[in-house]
Amino acid sequence: MTSMILHDSRLEGRTPRGYDYTFVVDGGTPLREAIGMVHANATMRRLDVLHVFCHGIEIPADMARGLSTNVPHGGFGLVLCGENLDLRNVSLTHRWRGLVGQIVIFACATAAVGPGNRMTRGDGQRFCAELAAWTGAEVIAGRDVQRYTRGAETFWTRIGFAQTSPIDFGGWEGPVYRFRPGDTRGTEFRPRPMNMGAPGVI
């Protein structure tokens, strides 16, 4: 099984090990560069799984009515690289088509759809469905805010004699959806517990 992690370092914490390929990005990394890196690695060896670690975009808006709301809602895409990845540019991932079996998104409220946001740029289910359609991969994403641990800092980590433990998302919070190419809203399912030390297909 071949695996890769794409980690935007604005999601703080040490990148988990155990992947065949690792690419860490930030707000200064062009999105096309990250997409190209995944493509290059997947061309050498088809990826069974690609894990994306980043923040999800949450905006307090009802897009259908053009109103601000008191509560932020997810579903507006991913804080990934300089441009973010959302419905406006998800088609760039067509370069992964046929090269990735499963994409698992470890980010908050990726598959959320807030009130008034269905069929707008804040429709997280549509975003996930589009990602599946453009890549030909199965896409896994959660609806709710996700909690994770990034390792406790100690005296030894501060002076450089030890490292903090890597990011660990543990169990999923809230419903999780599976989007296959052709799905429009995904199917809710219960994923098996994730072992970050041995990444694999869910």
Number of C-alpha atoms within 10 A of each C-alpha: 12 18 25 25 24 22 26 22 18 16 19 15 18 16 21 19 16 15 19 14 17 20 14 15 20 17 15 10 15 16 21 15 12 19 17 16 16 24 21 15 17 21 14 9 15 18 24 18 25 27 21 19 27 23 25 28 23 22 18 14 21 20 20 14 10 10 10 12 13 8 11 13 26 27 31 28 29 28 22 29 24 14 15 20 22 24 21 11 12 19 15 16 23 17 16 22 16 15 23 24 20 25 27 21 23 23 27 25 29 33 33 28 22 22 15 16 22 18 14 17 18 31 27 33 27 24 28 33 22 24 27 28 23 18 24 21 24 21 25 26 26 25 23 20 18 19 14 15 13 17 14 11 12 12 9 11 13 11 9 10 8 12 15 16 16 18 19 19 19 14 14 21 15 13 17 20 22 26 27 22 18 12 17 16 18 22 13 15 11 12 14 10 11 16 12 16 12 11 21 20 16 14
